[in-house]
Amino acid sequence: MLYVYIIIISIITGLLRKGKLSSLSQISLKRIELIVLACLIQGGIIFLGSKKNKFVLDYSSYMIIFSYIVLLLAVWYNEKLKGINFITLGIIFNFIVIVANGGHMPVLLSSLYKAGLNDFALVLKEGTYITHVLISEKTLFGFLADVIPLSPPFPDPSVVSVGDFLMFYGVFSLIQNAMLKRQNSEIRSQNSENKELYPEI
């Protein structure tokens, strides 16, 4: 849900900067099926895990890691897109902390309370959530974990990581670049014409 808000904010910002909404169709994402596959794997793990599916419970850690490898492959195919470098770095940061902690993303308990996610904190205390665990003294790379609270009045209170923020910025940059690309090209063209008409003496 967070990415929906980021996309909406990015589009609104682009429009305020006189960008073109129609220009978003020019974003040429390659191997979209890899992104869809990774999202389906992660969504399926959470859904089937809540249903106590034995296969998912036994192999969820490997499935999560595999989904991140698929994501990294997807961004590699799109390395030339502006903003993709931030998305890639964000995925790598999250991948590192998840792999280092057995296929789970650690979450800071106090940040959950600050974000008003008391019920989720209780679930993590019970150790029954399939993709996340609470940060403990055994946690590795805790600074890359979910430690940043997005508290109310934020429309979707959450706790996110540094990697998440990098990916948010990457998505924002990608949309801004697409919406303003034509405008920037026109500005450069106009500046070039002005130089021809008024050459430096």
Backbone hydrogen bonds, N-H to C=O, Kabsch-Sander energy under -0.5 kcal/mol:
donor,donor_aa,acceptor,acceptor_aa,energy
4,V,1,M,-0.5
5,Y,1,M,-1.6
6,I,2,L,-2.2
7,I,3,Y,-2.5
8,I,4,V,-2.4
9,I,5,Y,-2.9
10,S,6,I,-2.5
11,I,7,I,-2.4
12,I,8,I,-2.6
13,T,9,I,-2.6
14,G,10,S,-2.4
15,L,11,I,-2.4
16,L,12,I,-2.4
17,R,13,T,-1.5
18,K,15,L,-1.8
19,G,14,G,-3.2
20,K,179,M,-2.3
21,L,19,G,-0.5
23,S,20,K,-0.8
24,L,21,L,-1.7
25,S,22,S,-1.4
26,Q,23,S,-1.9
27,I,24,L,-1.6
28,S,26,Q,-0.8
29,L,27,I,-1.2
34,L,31,R,-1.5
35,I,31,R,-0.8
36,V,32,I,-2.4
37,L,33,E,-2.3
38,A,34,L,-2.3
39,C,35,I,-2.2
40,L,36,V,-2.6
41,I,37,L,-2.5
42,Q,38,A,-2.3
43,G,39,C,-2.8
44,G,40,L,-2.8
45,I,41,I,-2.2
46,I,42,Q,-1.8
47,F,43,G,-2.4
48,L,44,G,-3.0
49,G,45,I,-2.1
50,S,46,I,-1.6
51,K,47,F,-0.8
52,K,49,G,-1.5
53,N,48,L,-2.4
57,L,53,N,-2.6
58,D,54,K,-2.3
59,Y,55,F,-2.0
60,S,56,V,-1.3
63,M,59,Y,-2.1
64,I,60,S,-2.7
65,I,61,S,-2.1
66,F,62,Y,-2.4
67,S,63,M,-2.3
68,Y,64,I,-1.7
69,I,65,I,-1.8
70,V,66,F,-2.2
71,L,67,S,-1.9
72,L,68,Y,-2.4
73,L,69,I,-2.0
74,A,70,V,-2.1
75,V,71,L,-2.4
76,W,72,L,-1.7
77,Y,73,L,-1.5
78,N,74,A,-0.7
79,E,76,W,-1.2
81,L,78,N,-1.8
84,I,81,L,-1.7
86,F,83,G,-0.6
87,I,83,G,-1.6
88,T,84,I,-2.7
89,L,85,N,-2.2
90,G,86,F,-2.4
91,I,87,I,-2.3
92,I,88,T,-2.5
93,F,89,L,-2.5
94,N,90,G,-2.3
95,F,91,I,-2.7
96,I,92,I,-2.6
97,V,93,F,-1.9
98,I,94,N,-2.2
99,V,95,F,-2.7
100,A,96,I,-2.4
101,N,97,V,-0.8
102,G,99,V,-1.3
103,G,98,I,-2.8
104,H,98,I,-0.9
104,H,101,N,-0.6
105,M,131,T,-2.5
107,V,133,V,-2.3
108,L,146,D,-2.5
109,L,107,V,-0.5
112,L,108,L,-1.5
113,Y,109,L,-1.8
114,K,110,S,-2.0
115,A,111,S,-1.9
116,G,113,Y,-1.1
117,L,112,L,-2.9
118,N,116,G,-0.9
121,A,117,L,-2.1
122,L,118,N,-1.9
123,V,119,D,-1.9
124,L,120,F,-2.4
125,K,121,A,-2.1
126,E,122,L,-1.6
127,G,123,V,-0.6
127,G,124,L,-0.6
128,T,123,V,-1.4
133,V,105,M,-1.7
135,I,107,V,-2.7
139,T,136,S,-1.4
144,L,141,F,-2.1
145,A,142,G,-1.4
146,D,106,P,-2.4
147,V,145,A,-1.3
147,V,160,V,-1.2
148,I,160,V,-2.7
150,L,158,S,-3.7
151,S,149,P,-0.7
154,F,151,S,-2.0
158,S,150,L,-1.3
160,V,148,I,-2.9
165,F,161,S,-1.9
166,L,162,V,-2.1
167,M,163,G,-2.1
168,F,164,D,-2.6
169,Y,165,F,-2.5
170,G,166,L,-2.2
171,V,167,M,-2.5
172,F,168,F,-2.5
173,S,169,Y,-3.0
174,L,170,G,-2.4
175,I,171,V,-2.3
176,Q,172,F,-2.6
177,N,173,S,-2.5
178,A,174,L,-1.8
179,M,175,I,-2.5
180,L,176,Q,-2.1
181,K,177,N,-0.7
184,N,180,L,-2.7
185,S,181,K,-2.1
186,E,182,R,-2.2
187,I,183,Q,-2.0
188,R,184,N,-2.3
189,S,185,S,-2.1
190,Q,186,E,-2.5
191,N,187,I,-2.5
192,S,188,R,-1.9
193,E,189,S,-2.1
194,N,190,Q,-2.3
195,K,191,N,-1.8
196,E,192,S,-1.5
197,L,193,E,-2.2
198,Y,194,N,-2.8
